Amino acid sequence: MKRVAHLFVICLLASTANGSVLRIAVNDMIHPISDEFIGRALASAAQSKDVAVVIELSTPGGLIDSTRSIVEKMMTSSVPVIVYVSPTGSRAASAGFFLLEAADIAVMAPGTNTGAAHPVILGEKMDEVMKTKMENDAAAFMRTIAARRGRNVAVAESAVRQSKSFTEDEALQQKLIDFVAHHLHAILRAE
């Protein structure tokens, strides 16, 4: 996967001379407005024939329905998607972990973390059957994403089933991300 990621970035660099990279920031909960914002960016990038979309991400998590919709848009996008957890001190927790794993290229800044993606419903008490159904559904969703992106399926699933979280270095070592980069420009100049 790492070799493929490197080749992708090299190709991206070569093509930036003939195109542009659309950059957006998502620094909030994942909800219907986030879904619409990211969807519009992906559509705009496709229409403009941009070479990639970079989503700078910092989120504590959000709604599963919005997350599923965004993941679907990312994974069917004709324009490659780079998710960059940034700046230092940020996180891509819960729903953000799903988005990070769904990226064509997953990158974290130093001093960031990701994971803790166990499903929860705020303000409601669920019976054990419903909890199990939600967990199994979210785990299968994560396995699908991780497998399609060539990431570590077992470790990605542990973030859902066991609420595991990872520093940027741990995520890189566990093959959950492709790079650790200090700055956005470092992503586009990676070798």
N, C-alpha and C positions, 0 to 999 in steps of 0.2 A: 504494500500500500504506500509506503513512504516513497519508493521509487516512482510510482505513478503520480503521487502528489508533487514530487519534484519536477517531473516531466510536465505536469499540468501547469505549474507556475512558470516554467521556462517558456512553454508555448504561450501562456498568458502575457508574459513580458514581450515576447516577439510580436504578438498581435496588438499590444497597446499602442504601437506606433500607428496603427490603422483604426483604432477604436478607443473607446473610453471605458472606464470602470465606474459604475454608479455606486456611490457610498451613502448609506443611511445609518441612523443610530436608533436603537430601541433601548430606552433606559426607563423601563416601567414594567408593570405587570403585563403578562400576556393575556389579552382580552380581544373582543371583536374589533376594536379600533386598531390594535396592533396587527390583527389579521388583514384588515382592509389596507393599512399603510404598507405592509410588506407586499401584499398582493398587487397594489398599484405600482410599487417600485419594480417588481419583477416584470409586470406587463410593460411598463415604460422602457425598461432595459431591453426587453425583447423587441419592442417596436423601434427603438433607437439603434438596435444591433450592437449594444454594448458588449464588451468581451467578458464582463463579469459584474456581479453585484456583491458588494461587501456590506454585511450587516454587522455593525459594531454593537455588541450585545452586553447589557448589564441588567439582569432581572432576578427577582427572588422567586419567580414562577408565575403561575396563572391558571387559566381555565383550560381544561382538557379539550373541549370542543374547538376552541380557538387554536390551540396547539396542533390538533389533528389537521385542521384546515390549512394552517401555515406549512406544516410538514408536507402535505400533499402538494401545495403550490411549489415548494422548494424542490421536491423530488421529481416533479414533472416539468420544471422550468427548462426552457431551451437555452437559457443563459446560466452558466455556472455560478453557484452561490458559495461565497466564502463567509463563514461566521467567525468573527473575531471578538472574543470576550475581552473587554477593555473598558476603562483604563485599569491600572494597578489598583487593587482593592475591590474590583468588581467581581460579580459571580454570574454564572448561568445555572441557577438552581432550578430544580423541579422541571417545569415546562421548558425552561431555558436549556436544560440538558438535552431534551428531545430535539430542540432546534439545532444545537451544536452538533449533535450526532447526525442529523439529517443533511448537514452541509456537504457540498462536494469537497471542500477543504475546511477543516476545523482547526482554528488557531486560538491560542490563549496568550494574553500578556503575562509577564512575570507578576507574581503576587495576586493571582486570581484563583478562583476555584469553581468547581462544577459538581453536579450530582444531586443527591437527596431528592430523587424523583418518584418517591412512593406517592400514590394518589391519595388525596384527602378531600373531604367535603366539609367546608367550614360551617359551623352552626347546626349541623345535623348529626344525630346519633344513628349509626347504621348497624344492622344486625350482621352477624359473622358471614352469612351467605353473601350478602351484598358487598362486604369488604373483600371477600375472596374473589368475587366476580370482577370487581374493579381492578384489583391487583393483577389478576391473571390477564385481563384485557390489556392493561398498560404494559405488562411484561412482554406479551406477544407483540405489541406495537413496537416496543424498543428492540426486540430481537429482529424484527423485520427491517427496521431502519439500519441497525448496526450491520446486519448481514449484507444489505444492499450497498452500503458504503464501505465494506471491507474492514470494519472496525471489530474490536474484541467483543463478541456477542455476550459471552458469559459475564465479563466485567461490567458491560453496559447494563445487563439485566440486574446485576447486584445493586445498582443505583436505584432501581425500581423496587425490587423485592426487599432489600435490606437498608434502604435509604443511605447507601454509601456515598461519600463525597470524596473528591479528588482535587489536590493542588494541580497547578499546571504541569509540574514535573511528573507527578504520579500519572496524570492523564496521558502524557506523552509516552511514558514507560509502559503503560498498560494498553497502548495502541487505541486510545479513545479519541485522540487528536493527531493532527499531522505535523504541527509546528508550535513552538513557543517563540513569540516575536515581541520585541520591545516597542516597536512602532508600526503603524499601518504600512509605511513605505517599505519596511523590512519584509513584509509578506510578499510584495510584488517584486522584490529583489532577491528572494531566497534562492539559494543554490543547492 
